[in-house]
Amino acid sequence: MKNLLHILCTLAVLLLVSTKGYCADLQKGWNAFNNGDYAAAFLEWKPLAEQGDAKAQFLVGAMYSEGSGVHQDHKEAAKWCRLAAEQAYAPAQNNLGLMYYDGQGVIQDYTLARKWLQLSAGQGIPEAQFLLGWMYYKGQDVFQNYKEAAQWLRLAADQELAVAQTNLGLMCLKGQGVPCDYKEAFKWFKLAAERGESIAQTNLGFMYLKGQGVPQNLTEAANWYWFAADQGVTSAQVKLGMMYEYGRGVLQDNVSAYMWYSLGSAQGNKIAREHRNIIEKKMPPSQIEKAQQLAREWLEKLRG
């Protein structure tokens, strides 16, 4: 969950700084930020923050949080974020809630996290709506309530937040807080998958494979498994390996199957290791060498 929270925090920052309508006093900092001169942006925004401008306080806090233009300091980030949040600035309330949820720059406190997230969610910030829904789903500082969770997730999903769309799809699939509805689950998975959400892509592949909420289509299943597998989702790598091994939705190809099984096995998946060992006995050394090379190249690409 920590990586997810970091992503959401970053998204909230990026969404804010890309929004038009900043007051003229912030424009110099905004121009510097756009040009990649984060230190200059920080120097423009810091005096405004000290004068009590909520947007500038939020931006200064965000820069301390990310270590952009200034030495990274989570406690300082929380300080500035709190000043903006106390002025009812919704993105700051969201990020302060995230900090309390994750214990970043502050002592972890789900009660305070929920307080600030509730305020931000009420002002329509989708990241706050999602995390508030997640807290109801997990029963963190509240009684577990799937119906309440689904309501908050839907608000975020309607604002095109992919992680909320994915989790709402899972709730529709399982009938948690909403009626079990494969078509509705498929709808949300597809929206999130098209935005690159790997878990949604995996579930979409499964639904095409099984014909749940959509006519069975093995080619589509393989396509979506590939997108998720290429992002490192182990279960998708195993499923895609099986589709290549048995020629389902793709041409039968032991080299590709071996490659995906190898990648899944490298992440500790026992099924991937077992299938790789089985097909290895059917392959000549040249094919095994080729598959291993493809796997190495994929890992190098993933590592950047």
N, C-alpha and C positions, 0 to 999 in steps of 0.2 A: 504493500500500500504506500510505502514511503516514496517510491519512484513515481507512482501515480500522482501523489500530492505535489511533488516537485513539478511535474508536467503541468498540472492544473494551475499551479501558482504562476508558472512561466506564461501559460496561455492567457491568464488574466492580465498579466503585465503587457503582453504583446497586443491584446485586444484594446487595452486602454490607450497605449501610446499610438495606435494606428487610427484612433478616433479623431475626427475633425471637431472643430469648435473650441479649441483651446483659447484661453484669453491671451491677449497680445503679450502680456508680461512673461508668458511661458514660451513664446515663439522662438526666441533665440536658443533656448535649451533644446527645444524640439528640432530645430534646424540642425544643431550640432549632433543630436542623437541620430537623425536621419542620415547624416554624413559619416556615421560611425565614430565620431569623436565623443566618446562617452565621458571622458574626463571634463571636457568643456561643458557638456550638458549638465553634469553634476554641479559644476561651479556656478552655472546659471540658476539651477533649481534650488540649491541649498539656501541662499539668502531668502528666497520667496517662502521656502518651507519654514524658516526661522521666524518669518513675519506672520505665519499662521495660515498660509494658503494650503488648503486640504489636498488639492491635486499635486502640488509640489511636494508636500509631505509624503504622499503616497509614492511618488516617483523616486524621491530620495530613499525611502525605505526599500523600494524594489531594487534600486541599484546597490544598496548595501547587501541585500539578500542574494543578488546574483554575482556580486563582485565586479560590477561593470562601472568603470571609471573611478572606482574607489576600492580600497581593501575590503574584502568580504567580511561582514560582521553581522551575525544574525541577531544579536541583542540590540544593536543599533537599528537594524531593520525593523525589529518589533516595536521599538520606541517610536519611530516616525510613523509606522503603520498605525499604531494606536492613536496618535494625535489626529491623523486623518479620519480614522474610524469613529472617533468620538465626535467628529463633526458630521456624522451620518453619511460619510462618503462610502458608497456601497462597495466599490472594488477593494477599498482598504479594509472594510469590515470582513469581506470574503477572505482576504489574505491573512488577516489577523486570526480569523477562525481556523484557517489551515495551519497557521503556526501553533496554535494551541492544540489542535488535533495531533500534529506531528511532533510537538515538543521541540520546535525549532526556534531558538532565541528566547524561549519562555519555558516554564515548567509545563509539561503535558497536562492538560486539563480538559476533559471532554465537556464538562458543564460550560466552561467559558467558550470552548469551541462552538458548541451548539448555540450559545447566546449570540455570538457575532455572526455565525452562519445564518441564523434565523433572520436577523436584521437585513443582511445582504440578500438573502433569498427572497425576502418580501419586497425588495426593490428590483427583483428580476434578474439578478446575476446567476447565470446558469450553472457555473461551477459550484456556487454555494448551494443551489437547489439540489444538485447531484449529491454533494457530500452530506447534506442534511438527510436526503433520502437514504443514503448509505448507512447513516447512523441509526435510522429507524429500522432498516433492514437487518442490521447486525445487533440491534438492541444495545447501543453504546450510549449510556447516560439517559436512556429512555427505555420504556418497555418495548420489546420487539413488536413491530406493527407493520406487516407487509402492505396493508392497504394504504397507510400513510406514506410508506416508502415509495410505493408505486405512483402516488399522486405527485410527490416532489420530483421523482425521476421523469415523469411525463412532462412536467413543466420545462425541465432542462432539455429533454429529448426534442420537444417542440421547437426549441431554440437551436437545434442542430448540434448539440454537444454529443459527439460520437460515443463516448464512454457511457453516457446516460442512455443513449439509444440501445447500446449493447446490453446493458443490465436490465432495461425494461423488456427487451426481447427475451431474455432469460426468464424473467418473471412470467411473461406470457406463455412461454414454453412449459413452465412448471406449474402454472396456475397459482402463483403466489401473489395474493393481494388483488389479483385480477382473474377473470375466467381463463382457463386453459384454452388458448387459441393459437393454433399453428400458423394461420395466415397472418395474424397480427404480429406474432413473433418474427415471421419471415420478413414482414414489412420493416420492422425496426432493425433487424440484422442487416438487411440490404442497404438501408440508408447509412448505417455506421460502416459497413464493409466498403462502400463506395468512397468513404472518407479515409480509408486506409486502416481502420481499426481491426487489428489482427484476430482478436477473439471473435468478433462478429464474422469475419471472413471464414474462420474455422467452423462456426456454427452454421453459416450459410452453406458451406460445402456439405456438411452433414445433412442438412434439410434437403438439398438437391439429391444427395446420395440415397436417402430413404424415401423421398417423395412426400415429405411432411410440409404442408402448407403451400406446396407447389408441385407440379408434375415432376416425376423423377427424371433427372437429366444428368447422366454420369459425366458428360463432357463439362457441363457447368460446375459440377461438384469438383472435378479435378482442377478446373481453372481457379476456383476460390481457395481450394486447399493449397494450390501453388502460391498464391499471394500471401497466405498466412505462413506457409512453410518458409518462404523467402524472407520473412521477418523473424524467423527463428522459433516459431511455435512448434514445440516438439510433437504434440499430438497430430498436427497437420502434416509434419514431415513423415510420420509413420503412416498415416492414411494415404498420403501421396505415394509413398514407397510401395504400399500394397496395390494401389491402382496401376502403377507401372509393372509391378511383379505379375499381376494377373491380367493386365490389358483391359482394365475397366475404365472407360472414358478417355483413354489414351492408348497409343500403340504399345504393345508389350515391349518392355525395354529393361533388361536386367541391369544395365549400366546405370540408368537413372534410378532404378529401384535401390541398387546398392548404395549409390551416392546419398539418397535421402535417408536410408536406414543408417548409414554411417554417421550422418549428422545428428539423427535422433539418438543413436547409441552414445555419441560423444557427450550428450546431455543427460546420460544415465538411464535412458529408456530401455528396459529389458526386452520388450517386444521387438523393438527395432534391432537390437543386438541379435536376438534369436533368428529373425527373418534374414538379416544380413548373412549370418553364418550358414543358413540353409541354402540361399541362392549362390553363395560363394562357391559351393561345391559343384555348381552347374556351369560356372564361368571359367573361361580360359584366363591365364595370367594377364594377357594383354587387356582384356576387358576390366579385370579387377584393378589394374594399374590406372586405366583411364578413369574409372569411377573414383578412385582415391584422389587422383589429380583434380577432378571436378570438385570434390568435397573440399580439398585444400584451397582451391581458388575461391569457392563460396565463402569460406571462413575468413580469408584475407579481405574479401570485399566487405564482409560484415564488420570487420574490425576497422575498416576505413583506411 
